[in-house]
């Protein structure tokens, strides 16, 4: 059992959550999270929920924080589970390892922020028109609340606008993302057709791995093109 989880359980009578309650708390932030994914992460030794006498899983607050960290690292950094496991092992040993793949900025260990529309505009410096144009161009999904990831996108759009690049000029980005998704779905088709929970959860993990590799190739192509442009 991870040391951080064990300490939290010994701290006092905190409420324990079922799988359904964990999903209810995390699905707004991580809609891809399913009972199968939770069980897969447990099988991989990344989280160790308690068990009732009847064998039902029960998650404490530390488990919830740990899941949020794992899922954030997958979604935002495209990190494979072996890298995440190594990072968590360092944390459990009482060390303070550098976050893999992180750039300077707020720690993932801090509370996840949520922004209403007006807060998003204020924090990003964007106009309401720019945000509406970004939504119309499918660069931002309309929502009642927005995440730090959306904030980063909108801030980038503000800077691009200063260079004369408007959201409408980036409509092709959505199509490119959909084509990459098609590649991932095609690569995972044999695994996705299996009906067992472990295979489905493994497919999600492999999807993150493939997306990360595609990102590496895309970034290299852009750097190469910039080199030609400036030479």
C-alpha positions as MATLAB code, in Angstrom:
seq = 'XXXXXXXXXXXXXXXXXXXXXXXXXXXXXXXXXXXXXXXXXXXXXXXXXXXXXXXXXXXXXXXXXXXXXXXXXXXXXXXXXXXXXXXXXXXXXXXXXXXXXXXXXXXXXXXXXXXXXXXXXXXXXXXXXXXXXXXXXXXXXXXXXXXXXXXXXXXXXXXXXXXXXXXXXXXXXXXXXXXXXXXXXXXXXXXXXXXXXXXXXXXXXXXXXXXXXXXXXXXXXXXXXXXXXXX';
ca = [
       0.000    0.000    0.000;
       1.397    3.471   -0.867;
       2.743    5.271    2.204;
       0.744    8.452    1.518;
      -2.492    6.451    1.375;
      -1.680    4.572    4.578;
      -0.938    7.801    6.466;
      -4.244    9.314    5.359;
      -6.181    6.285    6.540;
      -4.567    6.459    9.961;
      -5.304   10.174   10.354;
      -8.942    9.734   11.402;
     -12.383    8.520   10.395;
     -12.528   10.073    6.927;
     -15.412    8.983    4.667;
     -14.645    6.103    2.317;
     -15.948    6.151   -1.236;
     -17.260    3.408   -3.494;
     -16.233    3.150   -7.150;
     -19.472    4.877   -8.126;
     -18.792    7.771   -5.762;
     -15.229    8.117   -7.078;
     -16.556    8.304  -10.636;
     -19.149   10.893   -9.599;
     -16.394   13.090   -8.171;
     -13.898   12.697  -11.013;
     -15.896   12.202  -14.214;
     -16.506   15.923  -14.798;
     -12.737   16.392  -14.951;
     -11.868   12.998  -16.459;
     -14.840   11.795  -18.531;
     -12.828    8.830  -19.828;
     -12.601    7.335  -16.325;
     -14.625    4.125  -15.985;
     -14.859    1.311  -13.427;
     -12.682   -0.760  -15.783;
     -10.008    1.957  -15.823;
     -10.067    2.151  -12.028;
      -9.615   -1.607  -11.728;
      -6.820   -1.524  -14.303;
      -4.937    1.154  -12.344;
      -5.291   -1.014   -9.241;
      -3.994   -4.059  -11.143;
      -0.979   -2.004  -12.184;
      -0.254   -1.147   -8.545;
      -0.794    2.580   -8.947;
      -3.583    2.833   -6.390;
      -4.490    0.489   -3.535;
      -8.051    0.992   -2.286;
      -9.174   -0.674    0.917;
     -11.539   -3.642    0.797;
     -14.622   -4.336    2.853;
     -15.223   -7.788    4.333;
     -17.434   -8.445    1.304;
     -14.605   -7.521   -1.049;
     -15.916   -4.135   -2.217;
     -13.352   -1.447   -2.988;
     -13.361    1.646   -0.782;
     -11.341    4.752   -1.649;
     -10.123    7.366    0.826;
      -9.343   11.041    0.172;
      -5.666   10.223   -0.466;
      -6.694    7.620   -3.065;
      -8.824   10.272   -4.767;
      -5.917   12.740   -4.852;
      -3.620   10.018   -6.173;
      -6.077    9.121   -8.945;
      -6.427   12.774   -9.894;
      -2.643   13.065  -10.147;
      -2.314    9.891  -12.244;
      -5.076   10.894  -14.628;
      -3.718   14.443  -14.955;
      -0.257   13.125  -15.825;
      -1.762   10.875  -18.484;
      -3.997   13.552  -19.970;
      -1.746   16.598  -19.758;
       1.716   15.057  -20.161;
       0.851   11.892  -22.154;
       3.059    9.934  -19.771;
       3.074    6.116  -19.870;
       2.186    4.246  -16.709;
       5.750    3.045  -16.112;
       6.922    6.673  -15.861;
       3.993    7.601  -13.623;
       4.662    4.562  -11.412;
       8.305    5.557  -11.013;
       7.283    9.083  -10.052;
       4.756    7.821   -7.504;
       7.310    5.418   -6.028;
       9.595    8.400   -5.420;
       6.768   10.282   -3.707;
       5.901    7.264   -1.555;
       9.541    7.035   -0.491;
       9.304   10.577    0.898;
      11.326   12.209   -1.858;
      10.322   15.190   -4.009;
      11.045   14.164   -7.613;
      10.713   16.543  -10.524;
       7.435   16.082  -12.339;
       8.187   14.165  -15.587;
       7.692   16.295  -18.668;
       6.539   19.305  -16.668;
       7.304   22.870  -17.593;
       7.531   25.729  -15.142;
       4.154   26.432  -13.645;
       1.719   25.342  -10.952;
       2.275   21.880   -9.531;
      -0.127   19.109  -10.421;
      -0.201   18.328   -6.742;
      -2.051   21.561   -6.061;
      -5.813   21.769   -6.273;
      -7.253   21.660   -9.773;
      -8.821   24.993  -10.697;
     -12.095   25.554  -12.464;
     -13.028   28.728  -14.306;
     -16.424   30.157  -15.122;
     -16.599   31.985  -18.448;
     -15.913   35.426  -16.976;
     -13.011   34.070  -14.902;
     -11.539   32.442  -17.994;
     -11.711   35.719  -19.903;
     -10.165   37.648  -17.029;
      -7.322   35.167  -16.426;
      -6.480   34.775  -20.120;
      -6.893   38.394  -21.185;
      -9.148   37.269  -24.031;
     -12.152   39.126  -25.299;
     -15.582   37.524  -25.308;
     -15.468   37.640  -29.105;
     -12.187   35.724  -29.218;
     -13.559   32.991  -26.968;
     -16.736   32.754  -29.046;
     -14.642   32.517  -32.216;
     -12.504   29.783  -30.633;
     -15.643   27.810  -29.777;
     -17.004   28.335  -33.307;
     -13.704   27.042  -34.746;
     -13.912   23.937  -32.478;
     -10.690   24.900  -30.714;
     -12.495   25.140  -27.365;
     -15.508   23.125  -26.290;
     -18.387   25.168  -24.853;
     -18.865   24.548  -21.144;
     -20.150   26.100  -17.953;
     -16.715   25.665  -16.380;
     -13.262   25.472  -17.953;
      -9.977   23.838  -16.929;
      -6.367   25.006  -16.808;
      -5.878   23.267  -20.148;
      -8.518   25.513  -21.719;
      -6.928   28.533  -20.068;
      -3.592   27.664  -21.710;
      -5.263   27.331  -25.107;
      -7.085   30.645  -24.813;
      -3.914   32.421  -23.663;
      -2.142   31.017  -26.720;
      -4.969   32.286  -28.927;
      -4.591   35.758  -27.408;
      -0.897   35.765  -28.341;
      -1.609   34.420  -31.819;
      -4.201   37.125  -32.374;
      -1.521   39.734  -31.702;
       0.363   38.257  -34.661;
      -2.720   38.429  -36.857;
      -3.677   34.762  -36.485;
      -7.363   34.390  -35.655;
      -9.227   31.280  -34.462;
     -10.839   30.919  -37.899;
      -7.362   30.430  -39.377;
      -6.921   27.366  -37.131;
     -10.035   25.440  -38.100;
      -7.831   22.801  -39.713;
      -6.370   21.942  -36.308;
      -9.573   20.155  -35.315;
      -9.489   18.116  -38.516;
      -5.846   17.201  -37.914;
      -6.683   16.091  -34.372;
      -9.528   13.945  -35.678;
      -7.193   12.308  -38.203;
      -4.728   11.484  -35.417;
      -7.602   10.034  -33.413;
      -8.468    7.872  -36.416;
      -4.912    6.523  -36.478;
      -5.078    5.720  -32.774;
      -8.458    3.988  -33.095;
      -7.180    1.936  -36.018;
      -4.051    0.883  -34.122;
      -6.077   -0.127  -31.090;
      -8.887   -1.885  -32.941;
      -7.745   -5.455  -32.104;
      -7.397   -4.592  -28.415;
     -10.632   -2.570  -28.286;
     -12.644   -5.500  -29.655;
     -11.851   -7.574  -26.582;
     -14.647   -7.424  -24.049;
     -12.732   -7.923  -20.797;
     -12.254   -4.900  -18.548;
      -8.469   -5.204  -18.415;
      -8.159   -5.051  -22.218;
     -10.390   -2.000  -22.443;
      -8.405   -0.211  -19.760;
      -5.147   -1.209  -21.465;
      -6.488    0.270  -24.700;
      -6.956    3.616  -22.940;
      -3.385    3.483  -21.663;
      -2.021    2.606  -25.113;
      -4.041    5.465  -26.623;
      -2.197    7.919  -24.370;
       1.144    6.368  -25.315;
       0.430    6.623  -29.058;
      -0.826   10.195  -28.707;
       2.411   11.103  -26.973;
       4.514    9.601  -29.768;
       2.454   11.401  -32.415;
       3.061   14.630  -30.508;
       6.824   14.012  -30.662;
       6.695   13.519  -34.440;
       4.490   16.593  -34.928;
       6.785   18.798  -32.840;
       9.834   17.579  -34.761;
       8.219   18.399  -38.105;
       7.362   21.904  -36.914;
      10.906   22.502  -35.638;
      12.304   21.258  -38.931;
      10.023   23.569  -40.900;
      11.022   26.511  -38.699;
      14.657   25.699  -39.368;
      14.089   25.953  -43.103;
      12.134   29.172  -42.647;
      14.896   30.895  -40.698;
      17.871   29.549  -42.677;
];
